[in-house]
């Protein structure tokens, strides 16, 4: 009878009223999310406690329970605030600890970004470490409170796999697989192979051999299927695709691995035309859910064999999904990148080359896909959630300049886009590409200033802003400063500054002018490090994203 009591508790926690509910929502993430948005700590906590009890009683599938927690690994400010309030109100709640851990872990990776460590700003690295440490502490506390709580052990293993000290994560993995062997826990151990974090593929191979047989997959060879999935998802070796295919049963024998088989075949090169056509037939029938694989297919198969391309078709499909997902994950950089991509209409064309007719494709941009307003919105969101990525700042600077040239009065303030360029330089750790871009933008500004004539200020926002500038303070001295930094960084790193002749002439000419006319006091005698920029504080959508401030 205990399981009836569990479901009754879960029912009452999730359903507004028994009269309107049609079925228990024991595994409905959407229903749980509605309670989170409503700020109903008591019912959320009760629902998840009941779900865990149902798993332990065998009345709820563990994967469905795991799915409930996916609603917390998002960037929605209301969800982030809810997990903080929930943990404050219920400090002993293992469910609250896991939810908050997922928020912080997700935030850590967004803040850090995907750039190489040497190109990641120290503040981003520091906050990444702080957020992950907090997430790990919460996950470990939740696991210790209930070792049967799989979302807690999942978090411990996932965080610990991407840490240099994996001892505790491996201990937890071993304990779970001994007491509650399951495929979800097993595959989360694939992270132990990540070489960037001191991992090794041989660790996962040993895991597959020893632990996979503990998971009942019916007639399937668990260890073999573990290796197949690891090879396809982890791509640990050169030639991984053929290795995975060699381990697979004959095609058509087991649909459980059809997706893995397709991915391995797609990546298995070289391939003959018969194999390419077989893959094309699958693609035509099923399409792609991943923009990455659609692009890969076009690059390595469609273009080579003159098949219809799939990237634009897939982009339209994933844009629909991304727009829907954005409602609950409004600052997710991956979703924003998808929506910010320009959509094109693809048409076939015939062209004559050396007297022969060849078939090609024309890509025509689709208007307002995205619109200029949407471009601004998506980029602003990315800057809010990931302020340490210099590329976002640089792109925004360019957008502001373009829009001011189009005459948008509200974007006419030149200081707006200049602040973005400064931040791009600062958060890039003074990479030459961002320094030189800033120099070139300032030189364009100088050219516009010198071409300005009476009456031109009414043309657009760009010229209206330029009219308000002081040539020495706002243009000449910043160019001299950026020139000093470019030459210093190039000398220190041994790199070529990459400046074109015209840019060099302007920088050197203005430097000579500053010296001759005693402009820019103290700048020419200063050490380069004394001319470094400070980040420009900017009001982005009226908020600083909450988890940026979370790491102490």
Secondary structure, DSSP 4 states (H G I P E B T S, - for coil): -HHHHHHHHHHHHH-S-TTT-SS--TT-HHHHHHHHHTT-HHHHHHHHHHHHHHHHHTSS-HHHHHHHGGGGSS--HHHHHHHHHHHHH-TT-HHHHHHHHHHHHHHHHHHH-SS-GGGS-HHHHHHHHHHHHHHHHHHHHHHHH-TT-HHHHHHHHHHHHTSS--HHHHHHHHHHHHHS--HHHHHHGGGGG-GGGT--HHHHHHHHHHHGGGS--TTS-HHHHHHHHHHHHH--STTHHHHHHHHSPPTTS-GGGHHHHHHHHHT--S--HHHHHHHHHHHHHH--S-HHHHHHHIIIIIHHHTPPP-HHHHHHHHHHHHHHHHTT-TT-HHHHHHHHSPPEEEEEEEEEETTEEEEEEEEEEPTTTT-HHHHHHHHHHHHHH-TT-HHHHHHHHHHHHHHHHTT-GGG--HHHHHHHHHHHHHHTTS-HHHHHHHHHHHHHHHHHHHH--TTGGGS-HHHHHHTT--IIIIIIHHHHHHHHHHHHHHHHHT------HHHHHHHHHHHHHHHHTT-STTTTTS-GGGG---PPP--STT---GGGTT--
